[in-house]
């Protein structure tokens, strides 16, 4: 525990001057451990510890400090008890997570009391968070790499503004700790601003600097003060709405529910401030706000718990929140005029934490930026959440995060409609770790290894050639290597034989077919019926062929998507238009495009601002507006429709106005001059600088080879579900753009990386890692490929509708065509765009189908493989070897072979021997090893 | 009429009874095989179906085919062989045929005339599979051949032809057009390396059928692939593949001309480039099929040219705006314009003179002339941005535009045309006609059944019997009475009909054949006429050879002739007896239908009332049971029925061992009249167990003799009353109600009175009035001191009970009693 050394060191120095304990040395012990309860409000046990006088006054039962008999001081008695004793202080409490005082702290207290408990008269203690051990800012720390101050600049506008500065120390090993409480702050010009701890408040207009010193490192941030004398008028949207949101009033389980709660409804997460203002002030005149006696307003008294409130007490009567509400009512419950500057974004800092060991507490600071260029510290008005409570927990209200178990979490802060996050990694504090010397095969490994280093995880070893050949065949071409192909690879003496094999496989037709199938799933290519407004089998087939031709001719993927999304014409003549025939609902179409091509789900924002993402209703309807002009008309052929662009728009349900077309995530109206809205949208989406498109595609491709996406699930990109390795995603994405969207090259990069070629055997450090690609994940072979490999090894060709005998399941054009086998093994029905349609989870009916169904048994019989092998190979041993090579791409182990041969030897004649071998074949096909890619 | 009719044998008039023994009704022809023939040859075609007794003739819709022999094949009357001669100049393409037997005319079936020798697709000996399903094992065919083949399920058919370098190789498939089943063919020409040089699935020119043409690069074999476009063929998916070096243009320009004109046309879209050819156009106003040839060989199907007497102007590029509009001098109305949207995103502008108040129609002929253009037109006054109107599609399933507009003031007007999707091409030809919206009328036979457009399209009239039809009337820009004109009919047939009033869009007519009428038939052009203005219109026939439920039609045939025949005597006559009293509004009436059976006909007869006067309802059908000769059909008139005198008839359909036959009763008069009696039911209220009265005010609108019975209906459970009588002088009538102790409590609305008046011994039944309400209230709580009050009661006694108490008086009395 590295923190311990400086602490002990300080304590040693302190111990050296016995009895010389100053108040300043004791102060943090009291402030961090005692003041939380023994304050003016709580007065636990009748004791207050804010001033020396109060301390000496003692509590209801005993004297806290007995100056003349220090040994009888209750404070010393109780802190020294066993932690499970009921009188032990400070008491354990899950919420505050207090911890026992250390022996040094107790000793220091004793010495201080023995020394007469010096405490300057004028000093009143306040509670301080216990974020770390006491540190002396003046004492240099050789382990300290740097200190970071957040925010990096402070602007104070109007008299009421304030900014709290947080100071994070980064050690040489990249771990961080919060030293806000210990750092030394110096204002260059104290006339400009005041400093209370690390809280800056304005004094006079002008500019100054805040200098922060901590243990040999220093930092300086500029402080600008404007309109220091000017009060800031209270604003409903800027002040009151954040209180409602941060206090949880407008959540779905409270007043944000569609029907409201207890007769009072607010818009969910505040999507409709104007409506909320109406409901607060005018819906029930005189009930919710009392202009004559603002403090008596039900709106206030309910939230401070003065009158019964189903939601309980939300904040204290003297809290900033309550003051905000009251001053708004005092001001006459105004609604903002048009000129009010709304937030345009938030910054959550710091951007990354690496926390060492458990119970390390670190803060987040949230700064909102407004349209008029001003900013505010909205940390107290934000709500916080963690994506992984098990690693890092965060206090919903204060944003104070605390490390728990080894792992990674994404800490989110939400203010107004904005959500931003911070990555937090927890590593054990006593880890014997040394960065492993593994080579980077290409840039993929650089990023994977960097992330693993952050997590102190060691990657698994490379997989064997034997494993590799099976894995890469299944992944790239969806078939098993033949015995000859396997042998050729294993025997090759070429230095880069793995890369050579990958190149060879990428040129095979099956590679194209695999990806046509995957994109066809996302485009939902399927027939829905033969009526005029349904997608006929012919349409589905033409559409599939359209896609196949483009993928086969290596058309850049963004061009394919552009063609699809801007397609117009007859559904037979230009089959891509079927995309718009399949889904006629503007909103669903919008959502589908966002989910498939941007990987983000904007469905929530149809009715309210997205609670866990940045999407607002304005974003949603602005984007939907780009699809609102798709028109369909009957073609001359009654089963064909013509898709074209006409007029029309979509109404924003809150404003009742037509939503101006807007690209998703852009604030400015979309440029739709001299093109159709869909063309504009398709152009924006597939442009090189689109922030979503290429990342989404590479993530889908990546997920195919690793079983999990860098963002997972691949179609749920959201601020609250960030990429596990954003740098890797960005690197792949920019390479993909550089390759002109040729995913063959992308696949090559992925497959030639060391990360892809790792063994599935985990080590101690990476056994639990499922998201950072530190070892190969064992994946069930997907339905189509499994059926194809079954057909391959049993030499029984498949027959599907509309395809010749021997066609592969991967080639099935229509999502609606399925077989029992494919359905059981989770072939996508292409009914929705969800990536969850392809079911990869093994289940009982799959096992039963393989065990008892006709899939395996009949195929073994019909294929006659055993008979042929017996003729060719002569001995049963050789047949078993051949079966293993054929199905599992490896030779049987000695034990396997011995046991199998025992069975074979029991056979009385050739017929029985053949039957036994058939049983062995059956058993191999039912083995997990056959069904899984490892 | 260019119908070639052959009567191979003189038929002998047999006695009705004997005829019944021999003939069978409703002959059905399922298919004609082979599906086509080569012109200039004689061949035998096989018509297969059912009940093909005593075939008489083939009814043909086009000239060029003559029948030299017509005979049954086998004794099961399922096949008839016809030996036909196809004239060397017979029109190429579709020839429609019907088979007329003594028992009736069959459905219309198609037969295709081509110019090449026909070969069949090679099939295995058991005929279960074809032998050309692999690229490497194609069927060798010569150039300029027609192959008749089948696209089976997941079947691909390969044909190989030897070509010379630079030669044109063209293919065209007749698949959907053969009119047999929903079959969407696909054709491709492949080179030796299996590379598709050209392929075709659907074409604007041929709809779902396909054609392709290519100039071959090398000497050697080329392979033609034919399959169902999505591999979903079956044994019925027959096709005729024409392979040759014929030209295959995709458009003709100009797409319109005047009848009788001699002029040069340009064929566009052939791989060899434009072909110019001069034609002498026929004098009739219709579509002319222009075919072009290479040596001896024509394109297998022609390109339609619209012949119309309108003056026309061909576009002069540039004409992208009002100032450049074609022609330089704005012509008057009517006028036609021709053009091609050849440039990228092309728009063509035309101008014409408009006179204030004129009601005009702009009609585009593009897809209807098989141009790929999906027209979109806008009409503006010249120099103004404001549109007078625009149109994309006419709304009848065709992508051609149609715009009705009125001219607001004298001046020059512009019409511009573009492709709806801003498409263009050298074959994007069009014709726009602008003319005054004139009146037009037409008649047709309605579709008898979903997906069976041919049902009841043949008028098979048994000798000495009759068959009725309800015809549909179409009127456009006119409201008028309509008369049916019959310039020609088979000998011995007359049509009994009334003038069709302007309010009616469907009306019955009756075909009647005398007992002596010879068994004969053919195609007849009937007409409709407005007697006031003299405007006439055709009697159209539209037949959908391929029609898919809920989707639409894929191959149809339209003609202005319907098929009518006198057939052998039917085994029964039908008569309809309508009581000689009016059917009053809200009234009911029983129709009596009697069958006179001949010979041993015993089968049940399904009787329908195909046409009802407005507001009259009847059951969908009633049945004269087997061995019975009579049935009653109850009909009723609603309150909005059209008062007046009409004629109705019933159809009787009987399935006998000789096939189904339909005959009709004569048209019989029926009068719909206002009701004789009206009135009002007053509200009544009582308690369970307390009898009460229901009083009705009676209004006699029309005097009647004697007493009429009146009954109150709709009473709740536990309440009874009796039937009463009224006469022409009745003003009020009171129904005494017997209310049982367990009568259903609550409000019962909709009490009504039915009146039966007797006139000439026939009842006139009607619901005379309704809307009555009876309330049965729960009994009030028992009086508190019943004993003490008892003294008072005798004093009240029964006041003059004669006077009926009003509801108010009843309530007063009740409250008094309760005190």
HADDOCK unambig.tbl for C-alpha pairs under 7 A between the chains (distance, minus, plus):
assign (segid A and resid 531 and name CA) (segid B and resid 550 and name CA) 6.18 0.50 0.50
assign (segid A and resid 531 and name CA) (segid B and resid 551 and name CA) 5.27 0.50 0.50
assign (segid A and resid 532 and name CA) (segid B and resid 551 and name CA) 5.36 0.50 0.50
assign (segid A and resid 538 and name CA) (segid B and resid 230 and name CA) 5.23 0.50 0.50
assign (segid A and resid 541 and name CA) (segid B and resid 230 and name CA) 6.66 0.50 0.50
assign (segid A and resid 569 and name CA) (segid B and resid 421 and name CA) 6.80 0.50 0.50
assign (segid A and resid 635 and name CA) (segid B and resid 399 and name CA) 6.79 0.50 0.50
assign (segid A and resid 636 and name CA) (segid B and resid 397 and name CA) 5.90 0.50 0.50
assign (segid A and resid 636 and name CA) (segid B and resid 398 and name CA) 5.40 0.50 0.50
assign (segid A and resid 636 and name CA) (segid B and resid 399 and name CA) 6.13 0.50 0.50
assign (segid A and resid 638 and name CA) (segid B and resid 551 and name CA) 5.75 0.50 0.50
assign (segid A and resid 638 and name CA) (segid B and resid 552 and name CA) 5.34 0.50 0.50
assign (segid A and resid 639 and name CA) (segid B and resid 551 and name CA) 6.21 0.50 0.50
assign (segid A and resid 644 and name CA) (segid B and resid 421 and name CA) 6.88 0.50 0.50
assign (segid A and resid 802 and name CA) (segid B and resid 154 and name CA) 5.75 0.50 0.50
assign (segid A and resid 802 and name CA) (segid B and resid 230 and name CA) 6.98 0.50 0.50
assign (segid A and resid 802 and name CA) (segid B and resid 231 and name CA) 5.50 0.50 0.50
assign (segid A and resid 802 and name CA) (segid B and resid 232 and name CA) 6.97 0.50 0.50
assign (segid A and resid 803 and name CA) (segid B and resid 154 and name CA) 6.97 0.50 0.50
